[in-house]
Amino acid sequence: MGRGGAKTERADGPERRCIVSGEVQPKPGLIRFVVGPDGQVVPDILGKLPGRGLWVTADRGVIAQAKRGQFARAAKAPVTVREDLADEVERQQARRVVDLIALARKAGLAVAGFEKVKAALAAGHVRVLLQASDGSERGKTKLWTPTGARYFGCLTSAELGLAFGRQSVIHGALATGGLSDRVVEEAAKLRGLRESNGGDTASGKDM
């Protein structure tokens, strides 16, 4: 709030209120849901489905709380919530991150493999460092996150492999670009949806 109670525009863009916590926060930290014609709550990962948005913090525990009546209260109508909603949101969000990394690769912004990533880091060309959650911790600690860059270890080697068109990938990196910024935004959501971020925690780096 500005002086006299006037609202001030925050630099981080549009905000929405989480229906569970009541906290107002930037949209990138939230998952949008809508109620379908059949009354079922549906995750809207791409933010394109019609209907009034029901916003929930991108966190598995918070989504679980929303299942216990918050969706119905926010929608002001009876709704149906699938038991595996958090799992489905995680699955769709992981696919979203993989697809964005694949687009970055096709745009020439991504490299994979230990030596290529190491060379990109040495050249100062890395905006995002990606390492598989199920990769060797010893190997992952040999790479570093540059100042101002972001680190994510919330994808498996198979998921990273899918993004790079390979069977599996342990180390990946994205150069600066609009697609890389979108990966940062979507991967941050995925991190909150996954129960275990092994690669993040063990590395001691930014998740």
C-alpha positions as CSV (number, residue, x, y, z in Angstrom):
1,M,0.0,0.0,0.0
2,G,1.2,3.5,-0.8
3,R,0.6,6.6,1.3
4,G,-3.1,7.3,2.0
5,G,-3.9,3.6,1.4
6,A,-3.4,3.8,-2.3
7,K,-2.3,0.5,-3.9
8,T,1.1,0.4,-5.5
9,E,2.0,-1.8,-8.5
10,R,4.5,-4.4,-7.6
11,A,7.4,-5.0,-10.0
12,D,6.9,-8.7,-10.1
13,G,3.7,-8.5,-12.2
14,P,0.1,-9.6,-11.7
15,E,-0.9,-11.2,-8.3
16,R,-3.6,-13.6,-7.2
17,R,-4.8,-14.8,-3.8
18,C,-4.2,-18.4,-2.8
19,I,-7.6,-19.8,-1.8
20,V,-5.9,-21.8,1.0
21,S,-3.6,-19.4,2.7
22,G,-5.3,-16.2,1.7
23,E,-1.9,-14.8,0.8
24,V,-1.6,-12.5,-2.2
25,Q,1.4,-13.4,-4.3
26,P,2.7,-13.2,-7.9
27,K,1.1,-15.5,-10.4
28,P,4.3,-17.4,-11.1
29,G,4.2,-19.0,-7.6
30,L,0.6,-20.3,-8.0
31,I,-1.2,-23.0,-9.9
32,R,-4.5,-22.1,-11.6
33,F,-7.5,-24.4,-11.4
34,V,-10.9,-24.2,-13.0
35,V,-14.1,-26.0,-12.4
36,G,-15.2,-28.0,-15.5
37,P,-18.8,-28.3,-16.9
38,D,-19.1,-31.5,-14.9
39,G,-18.1,-29.8,-11.6
40,Q,-14.7,-31.4,-11.5
41,V,-11.7,-29.3,-10.4
42,V,-9.1,-29.3,-13.3
43,P,-5.5,-28.0,-13.1
44,D,-4.9,-25.3,-15.8
45,I,-1.1,-25.5,-16.1
46,L,-1.0,-23.4,-19.3
47,G,-3.4,-20.9,-17.9
48,K,-5.7,-21.0,-21.0
49,L,-8.8,-22.9,-19.8
50,P,-12.1,-20.9,-19.7
51,G,-13.7,-20.1,-16.4
52,R,-13.0,-18.4,-13.1
53,G,-9.5,-19.2,-11.9
54,L,-9.0,-20.8,-8.5
55,W,-5.4,-20.1,-7.5
56,V,-3.4,-22.3,-5.1
57,T,0.2,-22.0,-4.0
58,A,2.5,-24.4,-6.0
59,D,3.1,-26.7,-3.1
60,R,1.9,-30.3,-2.7
61,G,0.8,-29.8,0.9
62,V,-1.2,-26.7,0.1
63,I,-3.0,-28.5,-2.8
64,A,-3.8,-31.3,-0.4
65,Q,-5.4,-28.8,2.0
66,A,-7.4,-27.3,-0.9
67,K,-9.0,-30.7,-1.5
68,R,-10.6,-30.5,1.9
69,G,-13.2,-28.0,1.0
70,Q,-11.3,-24.9,-0.1
71,F,-12.1,-25.5,-3.8
72,A,-15.8,-25.7,-3.1
73,R,-15.8,-22.6,-0.9
74,A,-13.8,-20.6,-3.5
75,A,-16.1,-21.8,-6.3
76,K,-19.2,-21.2,-4.2
77,A,-20.6,-24.5,-5.6
78,P,-20.3,-28.2,-5.1
79,V,-17.2,-29.6,-6.8
80,T,-15.6,-32.9,-7.4
81,V,-11.9,-33.3,-6.6
82,R,-9.9,-36.3,-7.8
83,E,-8.0,-38.1,-5.1
84,D,-4.7,-37.9,-7.0
85,L,-5.0,-34.2,-7.8
86,A,-1.6,-33.3,-6.5
87,D,0.0,-36.2,-8.5
88,E,-1.7,-35.0,-11.7
89,V,-0.6,-31.4,-11.2
90,E,2.9,-32.6,-10.6
91,R,2.8,-34.8,-13.8
92,Q,1.5,-32.0,-15.9
93,Q,3.9,-29.4,-14.5
94,A,6.9,-31.8,-15.1
95,R,5.8,-32.2,-18.7
96,R,5.5,-28.4,-19.0
97,V,9.1,-27.9,-17.8
98,V,10.4,-30.7,-20.1
99,D,8.6,-29.1,-23.1
100,L,10.1,-25.7,-22.4
101,I,13.6,-27.1,-22.1
102,A,13.0,-28.9,-25.4
103,L,12.0,-25.6,-27.0
104,A,15.1,-24.0,-25.6
105,R,17.2,-26.8,-27.0
106,K,15.7,-26.3,-30.5
107,A,16.3,-22.6,-30.2
108,G,20.0,-23.2,-29.5
109,L,19.9,-22.1,-25.9
110,A,20.5,-25.5,-24.2
111,V,23.4,-27.9,-23.9
112,A,23.7,-31.3,-22.2
113,G,26.5,-33.5,-21.0
114,F,29.1,-32.9,-18.3
115,E,31.9,-31.5,-20.6
116,K,29.6,-29.2,-22.6
117,V,28.0,-27.8,-19.5
118,K,31.3,-27.3,-17.8
119,A,32.5,-25.4,-20.9
120,A,29.4,-23.2,-21.0
121,L,29.9,-22.5,-17.3
122,A,33.6,-21.5,-17.9
123,A,32.5,-19.2,-20.7
124,G,29.9,-17.5,-18.5
125,H,27.0,-18.4,-20.8
126,V,24.8,-20.2,-18.3
127,R,21.5,-18.8,-17.0
128,V,20.1,-22.1,-15.7
129,L,22.0,-25.1,-14.5
130,L,20.0,-28.3,-14.6
131,Q,21.0,-31.6,-12.9
132,A,19.1,-34.8,-12.5
133,S,17.7,-35.6,-9.1
134,D,18.8,-39.2,-9.5
135,G,22.3,-38.4,-10.8
136,S,25.6,-39.1,-9.0
137,E,26.1,-36.5,-6.3
138,R,29.8,-36.7,-6.7
139,G,29.5,-35.8,-10.4
140,K,27.0,-33.0,-9.7
141,T,29.2,-31.3,-7.1
142,K,31.9,-30.8,-9.8
143,L,29.8,-28.2,-11.5
144,W,28.8,-24.8,-10.0
145,T,26.0,-22.3,-10.2
146,P,27.3,-18.9,-11.5
147,T,26.4,-15.8,-9.7
148,G,23.0,-14.6,-10.9
149,A,22.1,-17.9,-12.4
150,R,19.6,-20.5,-11.2
151,Y,19.9,-24.2,-10.3
152,F,17.3,-26.8,-10.5
153,G,17.5,-30.5,-9.6
154,C,13.9,-31.4,-9.6
155,L,13.8,-33.4,-12.8
156,T,14.9,-37.0,-13.1
157,S,17.5,-38.1,-15.6
158,A,14.8,-39.7,-17.8
159,E,12.8,-36.4,-17.8
160,L,15.9,-34.4,-18.7
161,G,16.7,-37.0,-21.4
162,L,13.3,-36.5,-22.8
163,A,13.9,-32.7,-23.0
164,F,17.2,-33.2,-24.8
165,G,16.0,-36.1,-27.1
166,R,18.1,-38.7,-25.3
167,Q,17.4,-41.7,-23.1
168,S,18.8,-39.9,-20.1
169,V,20.7,-36.8,-19.2
170,I,22.3,-35.9,-15.9
171,H,23.8,-32.4,-16.6
172,G,22.2,-29.6,-18.7
173,A,22.4,-25.9,-19.0
174,L,20.4,-23.1,-20.5
175,A,21.8,-19.8,-21.9
176,T,20.2,-16.4,-21.2
177,G,17.0,-16.0,-23.1
178,G,13.2,-15.6,-22.8
179,L,12.7,-19.4,-22.9
180,S,15.2,-19.9,-20.1
181,D,13.3,-17.4,-17.9
182,R,10.2,-19.4,-18.5
183,V,12.0,-22.6,-17.5
184,V,13.0,-20.9,-14.2
185,E,9.4,-19.9,-13.5
186,E,7.9,-23.3,-14.3
187,A,10.7,-25.3,-12.6
188,A,10.2,-23.3,-9.4
189,K,6.6,-24.5,-9.4
190,L,7.6,-28.1,-10.0
191,R,10.1,-27.9,-7.1
192,G,7.3,-27.1,-4.7
193,L,5.2,-30.0,-6.1
194,R,7.8,-32.7,-5.6
195,E,8.1,-34.4,-2.3
196,S,11.8,-35.0,-2.7
197,N,14.3,-32.7,-4.4
198,G,17.4,-34.8,-3.9
199,G,19.5,-33.0,-6.4
200,D,18.7,-29.6,-4.9
201,T,19.2,-30.5,-1.3
202,A,22.5,-32.4,-1.7
203,S,24.1,-29.8,-3.9
204,G,23.6,-27.0,-1.4
205,K,22.8,-24.7,-4.3
206,D,19.8,-22.7,-5.3
207,M,17.0,-25.1,-6.1
